[in-house]
Amino acid sequence: MHQHQGHDHHHHHAVPSTAGKAFVAGIVLNAIYVIAQLGAGLYTNSVALITDAVHNLGDVAMLIISFAALKLAKVKPSGNYTYGYKKTTILAAFINAVILLIAIGTLGYESVTRLGHPEPIKGATVAWVAALGIVINAVSAFFFFKDKERELNAKSAYLHLLSDALVSLGVVIAGIVVSYTGWYWLDPVVSIIILLVIVFSTWSLLSDSLRLSLDGVPKDVNIEDIEGVIKDVTGVAHLHHTHIWAMSTTENALTTHVILDEQLSFDEKMKVVHEIKHSLQHHNIQHSTIEIESLEMPCEDEGC
């Protein structure tokens, strides 16, 4: 909260109390299903079922990361960790992506091998286990329905789980077809399709988490737009040395040097700084540091 022209503004919206419970329920349900699905995959000799189990294991990791983000965001900064532990959410996302890609490589090799030499599977059992997956993912998604428009992590989990229900539907169809036709080659084909879906989503997670780990400008922030927002504040003559980075998967920070109208008094300049910070809060910049400079001060940037 900060003061702006005599009014109080709250920009850090409290996480809905039900969001934490939804994550816990989703983690428990999906973890149990992953164990059951992996066991069934080994029993039925279905590489598609095993691949989907790994896919759902990634979902569990995603839910844990999101839940951890909610908890870590509440940890107070210390003398050694002045920003707290918020950035561990970025590190966890990166590690999760790397592990998933390694698993994809192993399962991809097995799927291609099976495609050349199809092995018999229990199609009906595969279909029933995958059908259970549709129910688990749909129920888990429902847990997040209420908060999906109020909390970004909840919305991400909701959409992800719904898409997983569709993947499980694909495995159900494959299991039914195999049980009636004996087309065992369909099992590795479905596995490869699932792997491609995982690669698409995981590559995005890997690139985004790597970008944030290297303090790159967050994907949903345009630095030119942000500089335009600052320049539009009355009293700002020029700015340079603008840096934007992610403090966590949900919070962004900014530092910049601004040159203000020299006719302004010190108090008026402070009001301009508060106005800049207030404007940035509405453009996904939760923490900003504004350094004031004068026209007489040396500037190393071109165009200053």
Phi and psi restraints in degrees (value plus and minus 20) as a CYANA .aco file:
   2 HIS   PHI    -163.8  -123.8
   2 HIS   PSI     140.7   180.7
   3 GLN   PHI    -106.8   -66.8
   3 GLN   PSI     119.1   159.1
   4 HIS   PHI    -166.4  -126.4
   4 HIS   PSI      90.4   130.4
   5 GLN   PHI      30.2    70.2
   5 GLN   PSI      25.0    65.0
   6 GLY   PHI      59.8    99.8
   6 GLY   PSI     -13.3    26.7
   7 HIS   PHI    -141.2  -101.2
   7 HIS   PSI     130.4   170.4
   8 ASP   PHI    -112.9   -72.9
   8 ASP   PSI     117.4   157.4
   9 HIS   PHI    -147.7  -107.7
   9 HIS   PSI     110.6   150.6
  10 HIS   PHI    -127.0   -87.0
  10 HIS   PSI      94.5   134.5
  11 HIS   PHI    -129.7   -89.7
  11 HIS   PSI     -34.2     5.8
  12 HIS   PHI    -116.4   -76.4
  12 HIS   PSI      75.4   115.4
  13 HIS   PHI     -90.8   -50.8
  13 HIS   PSI     114.1   154.1
  14 ALA   PHI     -85.7   -45.7
  14 ALA   PSI     120.6   160.6
  15 VAL   PHI     -90.4   -50.4
  15 VAL   PSI     110.1   150.1
  16 PRO   PHI     -73.8   -33.8
  16 PRO   PSI     118.1   158.1
  17 SER   PHI     -81.9   -41.9
  17 SER   PSI     -46.6    -6.6
  18 THR   PHI     -97.7   -57.7
  18 THR   PSI     -38.2     1.8
  19 ALA   PHI     -82.0   -42.0
  19 ALA   PSI     -64.2   -24.2
  20 GLY   PHI     -81.3   -41.3
  20 GLY   PSI     -62.5   -22.5
  21 LYS   PHI     -85.1   -45.1
  21 LYS   PSI     -58.1   -18.1
  22 ALA   PHI     -83.3   -43.3
  22 ALA   PSI     -61.1   -21.1
  23 PHE   PHI     -85.5   -45.5
  23 PHE   PSI     -63.0   -23.0
  24 VAL   PHI     -82.1   -42.1
  24 VAL   PSI     -66.1   -26.1
  25 ALA   PHI     -83.4   -43.4
  25 ALA   PSI     -62.5   -22.5
  26 GLY   PHI     -84.0   -44.0
  26 GLY   PSI     -61.6   -21.6
  27 ILE   PHI     -83.2   -43.2
  27 ILE   PSI     -67.5   -27.5
  28 VAL   PHI     -83.1   -43.1
  28 VAL   PSI     -69.3   -29.3
  29 LEU   PHI     -79.3   -39.3
  29 LEU   PSI     -68.7   -28.7
  30 ASN   PHI     -91.0   -51.0
  30 ASN   PSI     -52.3   -12.3
  31 ALA   PHI     -85.8   -45.8
  31 ALA   PSI     -63.2   -23.2
  32 ILE   PHI     -82.3   -42.3
  32 ILE   PSI     -62.4   -22.4
  33 TYR   PHI     -86.3   -46.3
  33 TYR   PSI     -58.1   -18.1
  34 VAL   PHI     -79.7   -39.7
  34 VAL   PSI     -64.3   -24.3
  35 ILE   PHI     -82.6   -42.6
  35 ILE   PSI     -65.8   -25.8
  36 ALA   PHI     -84.8   -44.8
  36 ALA   PSI     -61.4   -21.4
  37 GLN   PHI     -87.5   -47.5
  37 GLN   PSI     -60.6   -20.6
  38 LEU   PHI     -84.6   -44.6
  38 LEU   PSI     -63.0   -23.0
  39 GLY   PHI     -83.7   -43.7
  39 GLY   PSI     -61.9   -21.9
  40 ALA   PHI     -87.0   -47.0
  40 ALA   PSI     -56.3   -16.3
  41 GLY   PHI     -83.6   -43.6
  41 GLY   PSI     -60.7   -20.7
  42 LEU   PHI     -89.6   -49.6
  42 LEU   PSI     -57.1   -17.1
  43 TYR   PHI     -89.2   -49.2
  43 TYR   PSI     -62.0   -22.0
  44 THR   PHI    -107.4   -67.4
  44 THR   PSI     -27.0    13.0
  45 ASN   PHI      45.5    85.5
  45 ASN   PSI       9.8    49.8
  46 SER   PHI    -117.5   -77.5
  46 SER   PSI      94.3   134.3
  47 VAL   PHI     -91.2   -51.2
  47 VAL   PSI     -47.8    -7.8
  48 ALA   PHI     -85.5   -45.5
  48 ALA   PSI     -61.7   -21.7
  49 LEU   PHI     -87.4   -47.4
  49 LEU   PSI     -60.5   -20.5
  50 ILE   PHI     -86.2   -46.2
  50 ILE   PSI     -60.7   -20.7
  51 THR   PHI     -82.8   -42.8
  51 THR   PSI     -62.7   -22.7
  52 ASP   PHI     -86.5   -46.5
  52 ASP   PSI     -50.9   -10.9
  53 ALA   PHI     -83.5   -43.5
  53 ALA   PSI     -62.0   -22.0
  54 VAL   PHI     -85.5   -45.5
  54 VAL   PSI     -58.9   -18.9
  55 HIS   PHI     -79.0   -39.0
  55 HIS   PSI     -66.2   -26.2
  56 ASN   PHI     -89.7   -49.7
  56 ASN   PSI     -49.1    -9.1
  57 LEU   PHI     -83.9   -43.9
  57 LEU   PSI     -56.7   -16.7
  58 GLY   PHI     -83.8   -43.8
  58 GLY   PSI     -54.6   -14.6
  59 ASP   PHI     -85.1   -45.1
  59 ASP   PSI     -61.3   -21.3
  60 VAL   PHI     -81.0   -41.0
  60 VAL   PSI     -63.8   -23.8
  61 ALA   PHI     -82.2   -42.2
  61 ALA   PSI     -60.7   -20.7
  62 MET   PHI     -81.5   -41.5
  62 MET   PSI     -63.3   -23.3
  63 LEU   PHI     -85.5   -45.5
  63 LEU   PSI     -59.8   -19.8
  64 ILE   PHI     -84.5   -44.5
  64 ILE   PSI     -62.8   -22.8
  65 ILE   PHI     -81.8   -41.8
  65 ILE   PSI     -65.0   -25.0
  66 SER   PHI     -85.0   -45.0
  66 SER   PSI     -60.5   -20.5
  67 PHE   PHI     -86.0   -46.0
  67 PHE   PSI     -60.7   -20.7
  68 ALA   PHI     -83.1   -43.1
  68 ALA   PSI     -55.9   -15.9
  69 ALA   PHI     -81.8   -41.8
  69 ALA   PSI     -58.6   -18.6
  70 LEU   PHI     -84.6   -44.6
  70 LEU   PSI     -59.8   -19.8
  71 LYS   PHI     -95.7   -55.7
  71 LYS   PSI     -65.3   -25.3
  72 LEU   PHI     -85.2   -45.2
  72 LEU   PSI     -49.4    -9.4
  73 ALA   PHI     -83.5   -43.5
  73 ALA   PSI     -40.2    -0.2
  74 LYS   PHI    -113.7   -73.7
  74 LYS   PSI     -28.0    12.0
  75 VAL   PHI     -92.4   -52.4
  75 VAL   PSI     108.2   148.2
  76 LYS   PHI     -93.8   -53.8
  76 LYS   PSI     124.3   164.3
  77 PRO   PHI     -81.9   -41.9
  77 PRO   PSI     135.5   175.5
  78 SER   PHI    -146.4  -106.4
  78 SER   PSI    -199.1  -159.1
  79 GLY   PHI     -84.1   -44.1
  79 GLY   PSI     -52.4   -12.4
  80 ASN   PHI    -111.6   -71.6
  80 ASN   PSI     -49.3    -9.3
  81 TYR   PHI    -141.8  -101.8
  81 TYR   PSI      62.8   102.8
  82 THR   PHI     -88.9   -48.9
  82 THR   PSI     -36.4     3.6
  83 TYR   PHI    -123.3   -83.3
  83 TYR   PSI     -15.0    25.0
  84 GLY   PHI      58.1    98.1
  84 GLY   PSI    -169.4  -129.4
  85 TYR   PHI    -135.7   -95.7
  85 TYR   PSI       6.8    46.8
  86 LYS   PHI     -82.7   -42.7
  86 LYS   PSI     -54.8   -14.8
  87 LYS   PHI     -94.0   -54.0
  87 LYS   PSI     -31.1     8.9
  88 THR   PHI     -83.4   -43.4
  88 THR   PSI     -43.3    -3.3
  89 THR   PHI     -85.2   -45.2
  89 THR   PSI     -54.4   -14.4
  90 ILE   PHI     -90.8   -50.8
  90 ILE   PSI     -64.2   -24.2
  91 LEU   PHI     -82.0   -42.0
  91 LEU   PSI     -62.0   -22.0
  92 ALA   PHI     -83.9   -43.9
  92 ALA   PSI     -60.1   -20.1
  93 ALA   PHI     -83.7   -43.7
  93 ALA   PSI     -60.0   -20.0
  94 PHE   PHI     -84.7   -44.7
  94 PHE   PSI     -66.4   -26.4
  95 ILE   PHI     -82.5   -42.5
  95 ILE   PSI     -61.5   -21.5
  96 ASN   PHI     -79.2   -39.2
  96 ASN   PSI     -63.5   -23.5
  97 ALA   PHI     -84.9   -44.9
  97 ALA   PSI     -62.3   -22.3
  98 VAL   PHI     -83.5   -43.5
  98 VAL   PSI     -65.0   -25.0
  99 ILE   PHI     -82.3   -42.3
  99 ILE   PSI     -62.4   -22.4
 100 LEU   PHI     -83.0   -43.0
 100 LEU   PSI     -60.2   -20.2
 101 LEU   PHI     -86.0   -46.0
 101 LEU   PSI     -56.5   -16.5
 102 ILE   PHI     -84.9   -44.9
 102 ILE   PSI     -63.9   -23.9
 103 ALA   PHI     -83.7   -43.7
 103 ALA   PSI     -58.1   -18.1
 104 ILE   PHI     -82.0   -42.0
 104 ILE   PSI     -60.6   -20.6
 105 GLY   PHI     -81.3   -41.3
 105 GLY   PSI     -63.3   -23.3
 106 THR   PHI     -86.7   -46.7
 106 THR   PSI     -67.6   -27.6
 107 LEU   PHI     -88.4   -48.4
 107 LEU   PSI     -53.0   -13.0
 108 GLY   PHI     -83.1   -43.1
 108 GLY   PSI     -62.0   -22.0
 109 TYR   PHI     -81.9   -41.9
 109 TYR   PSI     -64.6   -24.6
 110 GLU   PHI     -84.5   -44.5
 110 GLU   PSI     -59.7   -19.7
 111 SER   PHI     -86.3   -46.3
 111 SER   PSI     -63.8   -23.8
 112 VAL   PHI     -85.0   -45.0
 112 VAL   PSI     -59.5   -19.5
 113 THR   PHI     -82.5   -42.5
 113 THR   PSI     -64.0   -24.0
 114 ARG   PHI     -84.9   -44.9
 114 ARG   PSI     -52.3   -12.3
 115 LEU   PHI     -83.7   -43.7
 115 LEU   PSI     -57.1   -17.1
 116 GLY   PHI     -96.6   -56.6
 116 GLY   PSI     -47.9    -7.9
 117 HIS   PHI    -156.8  -116.8
 117 HIS   PSI      57.8    97.8
 118 PRO   PHI     -78.0   -38.0
 118 PRO   PSI     120.8   160.8
 119 GLU   PHI    -136.7   -96.7
 119 GLU   PSI     127.1   167.1
 120 PRO   PHI     -80.5   -40.5
 120 PRO   PSI     121.3   161.3
 121 ILE   PHI    -153.9  -113.9
 121 ILE   PSI     139.9   179.9
 122 LYS   PHI    -108.1   -68.1
 122 LYS   PSI      67.5   107.5
 123 GLY   PHI     -76.4   -36.4
 123 GLY   PSI     -62.4   -22.4
 124 ALA   PHI     -83.9   -43.9
 124 ALA   PSI     -62.6   -22.6
 125 THR   PHI     -84.6   -44.6
 125 THR   PSI     -61.7   -21.7
 126 VAL   PHI     -77.5   -37.5
 126 VAL   PSI     -64.8   -24.8
 127 ALA   PHI     -83.4   -43.4
 127 ALA   PSI     -63.3   -23.3
 128 TRP   PHI     -85.4   -45.4
 128 TRP   PSI     -61.9   -21.9
 129 VAL   PHI     -86.3   -46.3
 129 VAL   PSI     -62.5   -22.5
 130 ALA   PHI     -86.1   -46.1
 130 ALA   PSI     -54.9   -14.9
 131 ALA   PHI     -82.8   -42.8
 131 ALA   PSI     -57.6   -17.6
 132 LEU   PHI     -81.7   -41.7
 132 LEU   PSI     -54.7   -14.7
 133 GLY   PHI     -83.6   -43.6
 133 GLY   PSI     -57.2   -17.2
 134 ILE   PHI     -80.9   -40.9
 134 ILE   PSI     -64.6   -24.6
 135 VAL   PHI     -84.4   -44.4
 135 VAL   PSI     -66.8   -26.8
 136 ILE   PHI     -80.1   -40.1
 136 ILE   PSI     -67.1   -27.1
 137 ASN   PHI     -87.1   -47.1
 137 ASN   PSI     -58.6   -18.6
 138 ALA   PHI     -86.5   -46.5
 138 ALA   PSI     -63.8   -23.8
 139 VAL   PHI     -84.9   -44.9
 139 VAL   PSI     -63.1   -23.1
 140 SER   PHI     -81.9   -41.9
 140 SER   PSI     -61.3   -21.3
 141 ALA   PHI     -82.7   -42.7
 141 ALA   PSI     -58.5   -18.5
 142 PHE   PHI     -80.8   -40.8
 142 PHE   PSI     -53.9   -13.9
 143 PHE   PHI     -77.7   -37.7
 143 PHE   PSI     -51.4   -11.4
 144 PHE   PHI    -116.2   -76.2
 144 PHE   PSI     -23.4    16.6
 145 PHE   PHI     -79.2   -39.2
 145 PHE   PSI     -63.5   -23.5
 146 LYS   PHI     -84.5   -44.5
 146 LYS   PSI     -55.2   -15.2
 147 ASP   PHI    -123.1   -83.1
 147 ASP   PSI     -17.6    22.4
 148 LYS   PHI     -83.8   -43.8
 148 LYS   PSI     -45.6    -5.6
 149 GLU   PHI    -113.4   -73.4
 149 GLU   PSI     -25.9    14.1
 150 ARG   PHI    -130.4   -90.4
 150 ARG   PSI     -38.1     1.9
 151 GLU   PHI    -160.4  -120.4
 151 GLU   PSI     105.0   145.0
 152 LEU   PHI     -81.3   -41.3
 152 LEU   PSI     -63.3   -23.3
 153 ASN   PHI     -83.8   -43.8
 153 ASN   PSI     -57.1   -17.1
 154 ALA   PHI     -85.4   -45.4
 154 ALA   PSI     -60.2   -20.2
 155 LYS   PHI     -84.7   -44.7
 155 LYS   PSI     -61.8   -21.8
 156 SER   PHI     -81.3   -41.3
 156 SER   PSI     -65.7   -25.7
 157 ALA   PHI     -83.7   -43.7
 157 ALA   PSI     -61.8   -21.8
 158 TYR   PHI     -79.4   -39.4
 158 TYR   PSI     -70.4   -30.4
 159 LEU   PHI     -86.9   -46.9
 159 LEU   PSI     -58.9   -18.9
 160 HIS   PHI     -84.0   -44.0
 160 HIS   PSI     -65.4   -25.4
 161 LEU   PHI     -87.5   -47.5
 161 LEU   PSI     -54.4   -14.4
 162 LEU   PHI     -85.6   -45.6
 162 LEU   PSI     -61.0   -21.0
 163 SER   PHI     -85.9   -45.9
 163 SER   PSI     -53.2   -13.2
 164 ASP   PHI     -88.2   -48.2
 164 ASP   PSI     -52.2   -12.2
 165 ALA   PHI     -82.6   -42.6
 165 ALA   PSI     -56.4   -16.4
 166 LEU   PHI     -88.8   -48.8
 166 LEU   PSI     -57.3   -17.3
 167 VAL   PHI     -82.8   -42.8
 167 VAL   PSI     -63.6   -23.6
 168 SER   PHI     -82.5   -42.5
 168 SER   PSI     -54.8   -14.8
 169 LEU   PHI     -81.1   -41.1
 169 LEU   PSI     -58.9   -18.9
 170 GLY   PHI     -82.6   -42.6
 170 GLY   PSI     -58.6   -18.6
 171 VAL   PHI     -88.7   -48.7
 171 VAL   PSI     -58.1   -18.1
 172 VAL   PHI     -79.5   -39.5
 172 VAL   PSI     -68.6   -28.6
 173 ILE   PHI     -80.2   -40.2
 173 ILE   PSI     -63.8   -23.8
 174 ALA   PHI     -82.1   -42.1
 174 ALA   PSI     -62.6   -22.6
 175 GLY   PHI     -82.7   -42.7
 175 GLY   PSI     -61.7   -21.7
 176 ILE   PHI     -85.3   -45.3
 176 ILE   PSI     -65.2   -25.2
 177 VAL   PHI     -81.7   -41.7
 177 VAL   PSI     -64.3   -24.3
 178 VAL   PHI     -83.1   -43.1
 178 VAL   PSI     -60.1   -20.1
 179 SER   PHI     -84.6   -44.6
 179 SER   PSI     -48.0    -8.0
 180 TYR   PHI    -116.9   -76.9
 180 TYR   PSI     -47.2    -7.2
 181 THR   PHI    -130.6   -90.6
 181 THR   PSI     -44.0    -4.0
 182 GLY   PHI      56.2    96.2
 182 GLY   PSI      -1.9    38.1
 183 TRP   PHI     -99.2   -59.2
 183 TRP   PSI      59.5    99.5
 184 TYR   PHI     -87.7   -47.7
 184 TYR   PSI     -40.5    -0.5
 185 TRP   PHI     -86.3   -46.3
 185 TRP   PSI     -38.5     1.5
 186 LEU   PHI     -87.8   -47.8
 186 LEU   PSI     -49.1    -9.1
 187 ASP   PHI     -81.9   -41.9
 187 ASP   PSI     -73.1   -33.1
 188 PRO   PHI     -86.5   -46.5
 188 PRO   PSI     -49.3    -9.3
 189 VAL   PHI     -83.6   -43.6
 189 VAL   PSI     -65.9   -25.9
 190 VAL   PHI     -83.2   -43.2
 190 VAL   PSI     -58.1   -18.1
 191 SER   PHI     -80.5   -40.5
 191 SER   PSI     -63.7   -23.7
 192 ILE   PHI     -84.7   -44.7
 192 ILE   PSI     -59.5   -19.5
 193 ILE   PHI     -82.3   -42.3
 193 ILE   PSI     -64.2   -24.2
 194 ILE   PHI     -81.7   -41.7
 194 ILE   PSI     -61.2   -21.2
 195 LEU   PHI     -81.2   -41.2
 195 LEU   PSI     -59.8   -19.8
 196 LEU   PHI     -84.4   -44.4
 196 LEU   PSI     -57.7   -17.7
 197 VAL   PHI     -84.0   -44.0
 197 VAL   PSI     -63.1   -23.1
 198 ILE   PHI     -85.2   -45.2
 198 ILE   PSI     -62.1   -22.1
 199 VAL   PHI     -79.8   -39.8
 199 VAL   PSI     -63.4   -23.4
 200 PHE   PHI     -80.4   -40.4
 200 PHE   PSI     -68.7   -28.7
 201 SER   PHI     -93.5   -53.5
 201 SER   PSI     -56.8   -16.8
 202 THR   PHI     -91.4   -51.4
 202 THR   PSI     -56.9   -16.9
 203 TRP   PHI     -82.5   -42.5
 203 TRP   PSI     -58.6   -18.6
 204 SER   PHI     -84.6   -44.6
 204 SER   PSI     -62.8   -22.8
 205 LEU   PHI     -83.5   -43.5
 205 LEU   PSI     -61.9   -21.9
 206 LEU   PHI     -84.3   -44.3
 206 LEU   PSI     -68.5   -28.5
 207 SER   PHI     -85.7   -45.7
 207 SER   PSI     -60.2   -20.2
 208 ASP   PHI     -87.7   -47.7
 208 ASP   PSI     -63.8   -23.8
 209 SER   PHI     -88.5   -48.5
 209 SER   PSI     -55.8   -15.8
 210 LEU   PHI     -86.6   -46.6
 210 LEU   PSI     -62.0   -22.0
 211 ARG   PHI     -78.0   -38.0
 211 ARG   PSI     -65.6   -25.6
 212 LEU   PHI     -91.6   -51.6
 212 LEU   PSI     -53.9   -13.9
 213 SER   PHI     -83.6   -43.6
 213 SER   PSI     -51.9   -11.9
 214 LEU   PHI    -111.6   -71.6
 214 LEU   PSI      -4.3    35.7
 215 ASP   PHI      39.2    79.2
 215 ASP   PSI      12.5    52.5
 216 GLY   PHI     -93.8   -53.8
 216 GLY   PSI     142.2   182.2
 217 VAL   PHI     -84.9   -44.9
 217 VAL   PSI     107.6   147.6
 218 PRO   PHI     -73.3   -33.3
 218 PRO   PSI     127.2   167.2
 219 LYS   PHI     -78.9   -38.9
 219 LYS   PSI     -54.1   -14.1
 220 ASP   PHI    -110.8   -70.8
 220 ASP   PSI      -6.7    33.3
 221 VAL   PHI    -142.6  -102.6
 221 VAL   PSI     110.4   150.4
 222 ASN   PHI    -126.5   -86.5
 222 ASN   PSI      94.4   134.4
 223 ILE   PHI     -83.2   -43.2
 223 ILE   PSI     -53.4   -13.4
 224 GLU   PHI     -87.3   -47.3
 224 GLU   PSI     -58.9   -18.9
 225 ASP   PHI     -85.2   -45.2
 225 ASP   PSI     -61.0   -21.0
 226 ILE   PHI     -83.9   -43.9
 226 ILE   PSI     -62.9   -22.9
 227 GLU   PHI     -84.0   -44.0
 227 GLU   PSI     -54.7   -14.7
 228 GLY   PHI     -84.9   -44.9
 228 GLY   PSI     -58.2   -18.2
 229 VAL   PHI     -81.6   -41.6
 229 VAL   PSI     -62.1   -22.1
 230 ILE   PHI     -87.8   -47.8
 230 ILE   PSI     -63.3   -23.3
 231 LYS   PHI     -84.6   -44.6
 231 LYS   PSI     -46.7    -6.7
 232 ASP   PHI     -94.8   -54.8
 232 ASP   PSI     -33.2     6.8
 233 VAL   PHI     -93.3   -53.3
 233 VAL   PSI     107.5   147.5
 234 THR   PHI     -79.1   -39.1
 234 THR   PSI     108.4   148.4
 235 GLY   PHI      88.1   128.1
 235 GLY   PSI     -34.7     5.3
 236 VAL   PHI    -107.5   -67.5
 236 VAL   PSI     101.0   141.0
 237 ALA   PHI    -113.4   -73.4
 237 ALA   PSI     -57.1   -17.1
 238 HIS   PHI    -184.4  -144.4
 238 HIS   PSI     140.5   180.5
 239 LEU   PHI    -167.0  -127.0
 239 LEU   PSI     135.3   175.3
 240 HIS   PHI    -177.9  -137.9
 240 HIS   PSI     158.9   198.9
 241 HIS   PHI      33.2    73.2
 241 HIS   PSI      26.7    66.7
 242 THR   PHI    -107.2   -67.2
 242 THR   PSI     107.7   147.7
 243 HIS   PHI    -149.4  -109.4
 243 HIS   PSI     112.8   152.8
 244 ILE   PHI    -149.6  -109.6
 244 ILE   PSI     112.4   152.4
 245 TRP   PHI    -169.7  -129.7
 245 TRP   PSI     149.0   189.0
 246 ALA   PHI    -116.5   -76.5
 246 ALA   PSI     110.3   150.3
 247 MET   PHI    -104.5   -64.5
 247 MET   PSI     -47.0    -7.0
 248 SER   PHI    -177.6  -137.6
 248 SER   PSI    -191.7  -151.7
 249 THR   PHI     -95.1   -55.1
 249 THR   PSI     -26.8    13.2
 250 THR   PHI    -146.9  -106.9
 250 THR   PSI     -28.6    11.4
 251 GLU   PHI    -147.8  -107.8
 251 GLU   PSI     117.6   157.6
 252 ASN   PHI    -138.5   -98.5
 252 ASN   PSI     134.6   174.6
 253 ALA   PHI    -149.3  -109.3
 253 ALA   PSI     138.0   178.0
 254 LEU   PHI    -165.3  -125.3
 254 LEU   PSI     123.8   163.8
 255 THR   PHI    -150.4  -110.4
 255 THR   PSI     123.4   163.4
 256 THR   PHI    -177.6  -137.6
 256 THR   PSI     136.2   176.2
 257 HIS   PHI    -126.2   -86.2
 257 HIS   PSI     107.8   147.8
 258 VAL   PHI    -140.9  -100.9
 258 VAL   PSI     123.4   163.4
 259 ILE   PHI    -126.3   -86.3
 259 ILE   PSI      99.8   139.8
 260 LEU   PHI    -122.5   -82.5
 260 LEU   PSI     143.6   183.6
 261 ASP   PHI     -76.6   -36.6
 261 ASP   PSI     102.1   142.1
 262 GLU   PHI     -87.6   -47.6
 262 GLU   PSI     -34.9     5.1
 263 GLN   PHI     -97.6   -57.6
 263 GLN   PSI     -32.5     7.5
 264 LEU   PHI     -98.0   -58.0
 264 LEU   PSI     124.3   164.3
 265 SER   PHI     -97.0   -57.0
 265 SER   PSI     151.8   191.8
 266 PHE   PHI     -80.6   -40.6
 266 PHE   PSI     -65.8   -25.8
 267 ASP   PHI     -82.2   -42.2
 267 ASP   PSI     -58.7   -18.7
 268 GLU   PHI     -87.0   -47.0
 268 GLU   PSI     -56.2   -16.2
 269 LYS   PHI     -86.2   -46.2
 269 LYS   PSI     -57.6   -17.6
 270 MET   PHI     -84.1   -44.1
 270 MET   PSI     -56.4   -16.4
 271 LYS   PHI     -86.3   -46.3
 271 LYS   PSI     -56.1   -16.1
 272 VAL   PHI     -84.7   -44.7
 272 VAL   PSI     -62.4   -22.4
 273 VAL   PHI     -81.0   -41.0
 273 VAL   PSI     -63.8   -23.8
 274 HIS   PHI     -83.6   -43.6
 274 HIS   PSI     -56.7   -16.7
 275 GLU   PHI     -85.7   -45.7
 275 GLU   PSI     -60.1   -20.1
 276 ILE   PHI     -82.2   -42.2
 276 ILE   PSI     -67.8   -27.8
 277 LYS   PHI     -82.8   -42.8
 277 LYS   PSI     -59.8   -19.8
 278 HIS   PHI     -82.5   -42.5
 278 HIS   PSI     -63.7   -23.7
 279 SER   PHI     -84.5   -44.5
 279 SER   PSI     -59.6   -19.6
 280 LEU   PHI     -86.2   -46.2
 280 LEU   PSI     -52.0   -12.0
 281 GLN   PHI     -78.3   -38.3
 281 GLN   PSI     -51.8   -11.8
 282 HIS   PHI    -104.4   -64.4
 282 HIS   PSI     -19.8    20.2
 283 HIS   PHI    -144.7  -104.7
 283 HIS   PSI      16.5    56.5
 284 ASN   PHI      45.1    85.1
 284 ASN   PSI       7.5    47.5
 285 ILE   PHI    -134.6   -94.6
 285 ILE   PSI      80.7   120.7
 286 GLN   PHI    -103.5   -63.5
 286 GLN   PSI     -44.9    -4.9
 287 HIS   PHI    -151.7  -111.7
 287 HIS   PSI     103.2   143.2
 288 SER   PHI    -155.2  -115.2
 288 SER   PSI     122.3   162.3
 289 THR   PHI    -141.1  -101.1
 289 THR   PSI      98.0   138.0
 290 ILE   PHI    -131.3   -91.3
 290 ILE   PSI      99.3   139.3
 291 GLU   PHI    -123.1   -83.1
 291 GLU   PSI     107.1   147.1
 292 ILE   PHI    -110.2   -70.2
 292 ILE   PSI     113.1   153.1
 293 GLU   PHI    -147.4  -107.4
 293 GLU   PSI     142.6   182.6
 294 SER   PHI    -127.9   -87.9
 294 SER   PSI     144.2   184.2
 295 LEU   PHI     -83.0   -43.0
 295 LEU   PSI     -45.8    -5.8
 296 GLU   PHI     -98.1   -58.1
 296 GLU   PSI     -37.6     2.4
 297 MET   PHI     -93.1   -53.1
 297 MET   PSI     122.4   162.4
 298 PRO   PHI     -85.0   -45.0
 298 PRO   PSI     124.1   164.1
 299 CYS   PHI    -153.7  -113.7
 299 CYS   PSI     110.6   150.6
 300 GLU   PHI    -109.6   -69.6
 300 GLU   PSI     -34.2     5.8
 301 ASP   PHI     -97.6   -57.6
 301 ASP   PSI     126.3   166.3
 302 GLU   PHI     -91.0   -51.0
 302 GLU   PSI     119.5   159.5
 303 GLY   PHI      69.6   109.6
 303 GLY   PSI     -19.9    20.1
